[in-house]
Amino acid sequence: MTTTRIRQSPAVPAVLVGGGTALGLLLGLFGPGLARGLTALIERTPFPVHGLVEQLGQIDQVWSLPVLGGAGLLGGIFLAVAAAGEAPRLEVARDHLEHRQEDRETWVERSETAVAFRDRKDLVLLGSDGALRARLDVTDLPWSTVRTALTGDGWPLRDADPYDADFQPWADGRPGFTPEEHALLRERREERKDKAARRRADAALAAAGVVVRERDDRLQVRRVRGHRPSGDANPEGARGADR
């Protein structure tokens, strides 16, 4: 059985390293002169000259180019290493796919997936009842490669969410949700920048038969068809795949 392994494009670290170095060289080339000009302007005002600006203006270009260029190179390398460490990795096979990112690993069976589509930065996988099977970050992966791998192995990839019309804007206290679900949705809204907290809330909501997404800085929700609200929003019931 063949497996397609998809990684971050090599162009990403190259751009970060090259961009950092170029920025450092530009600062080394023009920075001292600009700092001296800025110092001259500030000295005509009652405001004091910032020490960093004054020090930069005193650096000779013979030193500013290698020093700032080297600093830019090191900064670019640091960013490239950090980006590589945070970038997702995806393996696609005919019977399953595996997603890895930082310390998380997610396994999804093809037999449990009825619909797959891209939702902004994520690859979303749904079950036959429309319930959320997995939401996988593919931000830094070349989507054309992901698409080719999925379609080539027979995954049910669509261009859009077939349940798009079922979503409604969520408001705290809106009828149709239990107090536990409202609490999870509040957590999802408040922790939207915390990936780990967002994943936990999504898993708990999926266990309760609620699918959530973000549009225009608001949460939108839909109830899985045939799944009635209950007082039990225990995330242990979710068919999670993180391990």
Secondary structure, DSSP 8 states (H G I E B T S, - for coil): ---EEE---THHHHHHHHHHHHHHHHHHHHHHHHHHHHHHHHHTSSS---HHHHHHHTS-HHHHHHHHHHHHHHHHHHHHHHHHHHS-EEEE-SSEEEEEETTEEEEEEGGG-SEEEEETTEEEEE-TTS-EEEEEE-TTS-HHHHHHHHHHTT--EESS-TTGGG-EE--TT-TTS-HHHHHHHHHHHHTTT-HHHHHHHHHHHHHTTEEEEEETTEEEEEE-TT----S---GGGS---B-
